[in-house]
Amino acid sequence: MSQVERQLEETKAQIEAEIPDDISVTDVTYEGPELVVYTRHPKQFARNGDLVRDLASELRKRITVRPHPDVLSLPREAEDDIREIIPDEAGVADLDFHQDTGEVVIEAEKPGLVIGRHGSTLREITKQVGWTPEVVRTPPIESSTVSNVRNFLKHEREERRDILEKVGRQIHREEMSDEQWVRISTLGCCREVGRAAFVLNTAETRVLIDCGDKPGSDDVPYLQVPEALGAGASNLDAVVLTHAHLDHSALIPLLFKYGYDGPIYCTEPTRDLMGLLTLDYLDVATKEGRTPPYDSEQVREAIKHCIPLEYGDVTDIAPDVKLTMHNAGHILGSAVSHFHIGDGLYNVCFSGDIHYEDTRLFNGAVNDFPRVETLVMESTYGGRNDYQTDQEDSEEKLLEVINETHERGGKVVIPAFAVGRSQEMMLVLEEAMRTGKIPEMPVHLDGMIWEATAIHTTYPEYLRDDLQDRIFHEDENPFLADQFNHIDAGEEERREVADGGPCIVLSTSGMVTGGPIMSWLRHLGSDTDSTLTFVGYQAQGTLGDKIQRGQDRIPVQDPDDPRRNSTLSLEMNVETVDGFSGHADRQGLENFVRTMNPRPEKVLCVHGDERSVQDLSSALYHDYNMRTFAPKNLETFRFE
């Protein structure tokens, strides 16, 4: 009998000793980080509301109780009972029964009403029918991504259970090493922005944090080194994805091409957005005549291996590592990732990308941790002069640019990331038109922006509280305002818009590195009445960065033959409006560290150009007397 099997036998005996005599346990198994308990008496479990919580506390594990298949009522009968229990206002759209696990997935417009106060309605469902309910939200805006991911995971449910059981056994395996140490190796995004990738090593475990590309460059993380895939992909225990932007996620599917078959820990919206953005990454590469580094099959594998975590949940991801994700305030589902290593041995926090202050979309980044000895911190705007304009002032400047362009009869073209900045812009523009600060005019959304917006409305619990409230009431959902038009007819529709009256265009890509923004430059680049307005970070070397610096000769592809290039003379006005970035500015980064209690002993400043990381590293050292570093790629730090 293996160590894990002995452990499960002992756990089963411990549960049986704790529960009432009239409740039986037929099996206990691991599925990923969760302990799954099968019983012939699910109704009795549900009647004792505190029983599962007490067991979870006693065993220090996340517990799911499922009915043994023999005791399940017929789905048709159960559905009638469930619909009777759930209030009509919940807007139940679908019930999907899974006989093998005894679970019923309930899709509803208002999941909170299905869950009930402290889970009371869920317990009532199990008490009445025995099935274990799981609740998902019906997207207020139809999302093909959410639908495709849910259908795919439903289709792959059996294989996914096998994956989770294998992961669970890996997490709870016997520790093999007597040594205790912690190391971090930098595989990318050091003294540069992009290709984020780090390896967190202990004597027992190897975890990869992020695996992205570099905007405007073919550089990729140093995955071939022994600390990463050089010793074989199977030597990685887990991957943690802080958020879905491509400079952090683009090469996650590549790991599966190299033979990785372990878990990816991220939030649920990050999983969906990763699918959306990586598939588009492949599409753009193909259209531009480049060979993609992987195919859609590897994207599906990545999604299949995702284990979604909620903010604040402490989760075992290895025998000696616990992971907790917290809101990073950067984009939907972005996470500050805290690693607790060993039995109090060491604590490392990876900030990912953060925004410290509240924005229209998100609450500011969380920095409240019991302990952090080392912080690996983004430094995108870490330079000594990288202070962004106050958002209120930024909004005023943007509205001024729009009004001036409208008076000239021109169009405002805003290159924007599909995820995050676009939705922020939509909220600003919707309010400005509603309150009369700018004239009402069409706002055209091109690229993946509409689809990304639909995903935002699927996960309102990740948004600011007041925005959640508006989304729950369809008449007030700002993303459904009449002004917004989804460009879905391609080049013909773009030509019509370009030939029409004043309007605003939000288009990907945010750094002008490809995508539909290139079409808008072809159509409107020579229009002296129109304005190209940058509202997001432009990485060094990208076309967006070059235009900001004054380059007015723009290489563009022939829309009919991507292999042919021509040069466009850019005559439209160019404006930059700071203050909308999803990244904290220099003050925000310093405040993030200053208000940590206790503060970290060491800080690694990464994800910024050379000047930014060195400036921030120096400032934190002088102001807070902590050891700071501005590492280069391929450095390794031992902390314990």
Secondary structure, DSSP 4 states (H G I P E B T S, - for coil): --HHHHHHHHHHHHHHHHS-TT----EEEEETTEEEEEES-HHHHHHSTTHHHHHHHHHTSEEEEEE-GGGPPPHHHHHHHHHHHS-GGG-EEEEEEETTTTEEEEEES-HHHHH-GGGHHHHHHHHHH--EEEEEEPPSS--HHHHHHHHHHHHTHHHHHHHHHHHHHHHTSPP------EEEEEEE-SSSSS--EEEEEESS-EEEE-----TTS-----TTSIIIIIT-GGG--EEE----SHHHHTTHHHHHHTT--S-EEE-HHHHHHHHHHHHHHHHHHHHTTPPPSS-HHHHHHHHHTEEE--TT-EEEEETTEEEEEEE-SSSTT-EEEEEEETTTTEEEEE--S---S--SS-PPPP---S--SEEEEE-TT-STT-PPPPHHHHHHHHHHHHHHHHHHT-EEEEE--TTTHHHHHHHHHHHHHHTTSS----EEEETTHHHHHHHHHH-GGGS-HHHHHHHHSGGG-GGG-TTEEE--STHHHHHHHHHSSSEEEEES-TTSSSSTHHHHHHHHTT-TT-EEEE-S---TTSHHHHHHTT--EEEEEETTEEEEEEEEE--SEEEE--S--SS--HHHHHHHHHT-SSPPSEEEEESS-HHHHHHHHHHHHHHH--EEE-PPTT-EEE--
